[in-house]
Amino acid sequence: MLNHRLIVYFDKPEKFVKKAVQFLQKHAINKKVFCAFSGGIDSSLTYLLLKKANINTIPVFIDHGLMRIIRGVEEREYIKNLFPDVVVLDIRDTFLPKIFGEGDAEGKRKLFKAAYSETISRVIKEENCDLLSDGTILPDIEESFGCKITDLKETMSLEEEAALLEKNKTGFVKSQHNLDIEYEVEATIQPVASLTKNEVRNVLEYFEQPLELVYRKAFPGPALAARIIGPVSQDNLQFEKKVHDLVESSVEDYYKDTHGKFMIINSDGEQEPFQVFAAISEDFLNTKVTGLLDGKRTYDLPLCVKGEWDHDKLVQKASQISGYARMLFELGGKSEGKYDVVIRSINSRDARTAKVTKLPIELLKEIKDKILQMSESKMVYVDVTPKPPATIEYV
């Protein structure tokens, strides 16, 4: 099997779209394409480009049950409103029993990888698809292959890629659920492989997509399993969905009120906030979480500090931590309750590095108070660690 990736230098959206259409027509004309559609901006742009190039495409969203709620609306409903022609495949009954009880971070990624690949393989066979297309972007490739996209060719075999992975294995950060999988198709085709998140948003704006999609926050492949520390259960999943929606929508509302939109490009050229979410654990301070040391993932306990809020001093201290995976600031809590909650908001150009969003303490306290109104919540913290030394997510 071959992998086709569009490798171009991004200039202007209209120029990129022209090159992407040429690339797709070169490799996919008169072919039937399965489009792995996650609902995020990367796969959304992939699908729009396939439509622009008049490629025969089947867009499929796999609903495994761990997608977020967005302002009270389940992910699958949100996607159908934006893209009515997307096919929704519900695999909750078969997938959730497998993920429940799995607490290992890399183990979660492997389960998602297997679930996606099994479902995609089945549909490809049923629909007689010739090609598979997905929303793999530049940071995905660089984190998984440990190299720059310029080290890749437009068309590569799996054997060539395996050799590249072996050569650069010291640069490995994490496995991707949509990379290094072999399907029964002639090739995979990745038209957005050379783009960063900000460039993807620029092209979506060119396509005149609604701002709710253009400024949609990045979401990890393992979905909410990446934000539930330790084993996933039906109980903690339902709580995570509620508290995640509360945190994300509260910060978005603040930016809408302050700046007129959900996200800005700040003076450092970063998307602010690039990601906003809640992570939960039954005992955050005694549970190992991910960190990043010398480009490699590490697992260690978080450091907790309390006292006076000073964003700049806290972030500076967190950037120099040693012996801990990341640093949390205690916002407050209550004696009863089951779950600790961490508020995480970061700014970034492309997820390879990230700074902590400078949110007003008044907003953080307001969010904390709302969280503590939920009977399940216990302690509330805010993560003040940049990337590095922390990863953005918790797996």
Secondary structure, 3 states (H helix, E strand, C coil): CEEEECCCCCCCHHHHHHHHHHHHHHHHCCCEEEEECCCCHHHHHHHHHHHHCCCEEEEEEEECCCCCEECCEEHHHHHHHHCCCCEEEECHHHHHHHHECCCCHHHHHHHHHHHHHHHHHHHHHHHCCCEEECCCCHHHHHHHHCCCHHHCCCEEEHHHHHHHHHHCHHHCCCCCCCCCCCCCCCEEEECCCCCCHHHHHHHHHHCCCCHHHHCCCCCCCCHHHHCECCCECHHHHHHHHHHHHHHHHHHHHHHHHHHCCCCEECCCCCEEEEEEEEEEECCHHHCCEEEEECCEEEEECCEEECCCCCHHHHHHHHCCCCCCCCEEEEEEECCCCCEEEEEEEEEECCCCCEEECCCCHHHHHHHHHHHHCCCCEEEEEEECCCECCCCCCCC
